[in-house]
Amino acid sequence: MAYASCSLVFFILTLCFVPKQCKLIPLYGTLMTAILAEFAVDAFLDFKYDLYGYFEKGVEYSGFLVSLGIFPLFNAIFLNLFPFGQSIVRKTVYIFYAIVFCVLYEQGALHFGFLYYNGWKWWYSLLTYPLSLSFVAWNYIRLQKRVEYEHGT
């Protein structure tokens, strides 16, 4: 629990000091979409197939620390630092470094007992992070364009 608590404090402090480039409404919508997607994925991969989990097997209040705390904080930092308006190469490099961070963070979570694998392999995460991070960025861009369209800005 110490790793998770320290992570929560770290991500909150990091978000406080990250330059804010994201608009609030699309950011909120993207974070809510990401949380719902994570709940859906966890429902199958964690609870149905028992491939991984947080802390101990089953549903726990401490697992919500991940879903409603660490996960959206990381995504808010990821989006606020995302190189919108830059080349596809710059975006790809940024996503690559975010994936490296996520995999290393996940390994730390495994080491400290915050996360456990029960059939899951670290390289599965390596394959899924590009999809999930790209989805988060795409969803933000889509919502931002929708807000601009509706408000005529």
C-alpha positions as CSV (number, residue, x, y, z in Angstrom):
1,M,0.0,0.0,0.0
2,A,3.0,2.3,0.6
3,Y,3.9,2.2,-3.1
4,A,0.4,3.1,-4.1
5,S,0.2,5.9,-1.6
6,C,3.5,7.3,-2.6
7,S,2.5,7.0,-6.2
8,L,-0.7,8.9,-5.6
9,V,1.2,11.8,-3.8
10,F,3.9,11.8,-6.6
11,F,1.2,12.0,-9.4
12,I,-0.7,14.7,-7.6
13,L,2.4,16.8,-7.1
14,T,3.5,16.2,-10.6
15,L,0.2,17.3,-12.0
16,C,0.4,20.5,-9.9
17,F,3.6,21.5,-11.6
18,V,2.9,20.3,-15.1
19,P,2.0,23.1,-17.5
20,K,-1.7,22.9,-18.2
21,Q,-2.4,22.8,-22.0
22,C,-5.6,20.8,-21.9
23,K,-9.0,22.3,-21.8
24,L,-11.1,21.2,-18.8
25,I,-14.2,19.7,-20.5
26,P,-12.4,17.5,-23.0
27,L,-9.9,16.5,-20.4
28,Y,-12.7,15.5,-18.0
29,G,-14.5,13.6,-20.7
30,T,-11.4,11.8,-21.8
31,L,-10.5,10.8,-18.2
32,M,-14.1,9.5,-17.6
33,T,-13.9,7.5,-20.8
34,A,-10.5,6.1,-19.8
35,I,-11.8,5.2,-16.3
36,L,-14.8,3.4,-17.8
37,A,-12.6,1.5,-20.3
38,E,-10.3,0.5,-17.5
39,F,-13.2,-0.8,-15.4
40,A,-14.4,-2.8,-18.4
41,V,-11.0,-4.3,-19.1
42,D,-10.4,-5.1,-15.4
43,A,-13.8,-6.7,-15.2
44,F,-12.6,-9.3,-17.7
45,L,-8.9,-9.6,-17.3
46,D,-8.8,-9.3,-13.5
47,F,-12.2,-10.6,-12.2
48,K,-13.3,-13.0,-15.0
49,Y,-9.9,-14.4,-16.2
50,D,-7.8,-13.6,-13.1
51,L,-4.8,-12.6,-15.1
52,Y,-3.7,-9.8,-12.8
53,G,-5.0,-7.8,-9.9
54,Y,-4.3,-5.0,-7.5
55,F,-3.2,-5.8,-3.9
56,E,-5.2,-9.0,-3.3
57,K,-7.6,-11.1,-5.3
58,G,-11.2,-9.8,-5.6
59,V,-12.8,-6.4,-5.3
60,E,-11.2,-4.2,-2.7
61,Y,-11.6,-0.5,-1.8
62,S,-7.8,-0.1,-2.2
63,G,-8.2,-1.1,-5.9
64,F,-10.2,2.0,-6.4
65,L,-7.1,4.0,-5.5
66,V,-5.7,2.8,-8.8
67,S,-8.9,3.2,-10.9
68,L,-10.0,6.6,-9.5
69,G,-6.7,8.0,-8.4
70,I,-3.5,7.0,-10.0
71,F,-4.9,6.0,-13.4
72,P,-6.6,9.4,-14.1
73,L,-3.8,11.4,-12.6
74,F,-1.3,9.7,-14.9
75,N,-3.5,10.3,-17.9
76,A,-4.0,14.0,-17.0
77,I,-0.2,14.3,-16.9
78,F,0.2,12.4,-20.1
79,L,-2.2,14.6,-21.9
80,N,-1.0,17.9,-20.6
81,L,2.5,17.0,-21.8
82,F,1.4,15.5,-25.0
83,P,2.9,17.2,-28.1
84,F,-0.3,18.2,-29.8
85,G,0.4,20.1,-33.0
86,Q,3.8,18.4,-33.4
87,S,4.9,15.9,-36.0
88,I,3.8,12.3,-35.9
89,V,7.4,11.4,-35.2
90,R,7.4,13.6,-32.1
91,K,4.1,12.1,-30.9
92,T,5.4,8.6,-31.5
93,V,8.6,9.3,-29.5
94,Y,6.5,10.8,-26.7
95,I,4.2,7.7,-26.6
96,F,7.3,5.5,-26.6
97,Y,8.7,7.1,-23.5
98,A,5.3,7.0,-21.8
99,I,5.2,3.3,-22.5
100,V,8.7,2.8,-21.1
101,F,7.6,4.7,-17.9
102,C,4.4,2.6,-17.6
103,V,6.2,-0.7,-18.0
104,L,8.9,0.3,-15.4
105,Y,6.2,1.7,-13.1
106,E,4.3,-1.6,-13.4
107,Q,7.4,-3.6,-12.5
108,G,7.8,-1.5,-9.4
109,A,4.2,-2.1,-8.5
110,L,4.8,-5.8,-8.9
111,H,7.9,-5.7,-6.7
112,F,6.1,-3.9,-3.9
113,G,3.0,-6.0,-4.0
114,F,0.7,-3.3,-5.3
115,L,0.0,-5.4,-8.4
116,Y,0.2,-9.1,-9.0
117,Y,0.4,-11.2,-12.2
118,N,-1.6,-14.5,-12.3
119,G,-0.9,-15.5,-15.9
120,W,-0.3,-12.0,-17.2
121,K,3.1,-11.3,-18.7
122,W,4.9,-7.9,-18.7
123,W,5.2,-7.9,-22.4
124,Y,1.4,-8.1,-22.7
125,S,1.4,-4.6,-21.1
126,L,4.1,-3.6,-23.6
127,L,1.7,-4.5,-26.4
128,T,-1.4,-2.9,-24.8
129,Y,0.1,0.4,-23.7
130,P,0.5,1.8,-27.2
131,L,-3.2,1.2,-27.9
132,S,-4.5,2.6,-24.6
133,L,-2.2,5.7,-24.7
134,S,-3.1,6.4,-28.3
135,F,-6.7,5.9,-27.5
136,V,-6.5,8.5,-24.7
137,A,-4.8,11.0,-26.9
138,W,-7.2,10.4,-29.8
139,N,-10.2,10.7,-27.5
140,Y,-9.0,14.0,-26.1
141,I,-8.4,15.4,-29.6
142,R,-11.9,14.2,-30.7
143,L,-13.6,15.8,-27.7
144,Q,-11.6,19.0,-28.0
145,K,-12.7,19.4,-31.7
146,R,-16.3,18.7,-30.7
147,V,-16.2,21.4,-28.0
148,E,-14.7,23.9,-30.4
149,Y,-17.3,23.0,-33.0
150,E,-20.2,23.5,-30.6
151,H,-18.9,26.7,-29.2
152,G,-17.7,28.1,-32.5
153,T,-14.1,28.7,-31.4
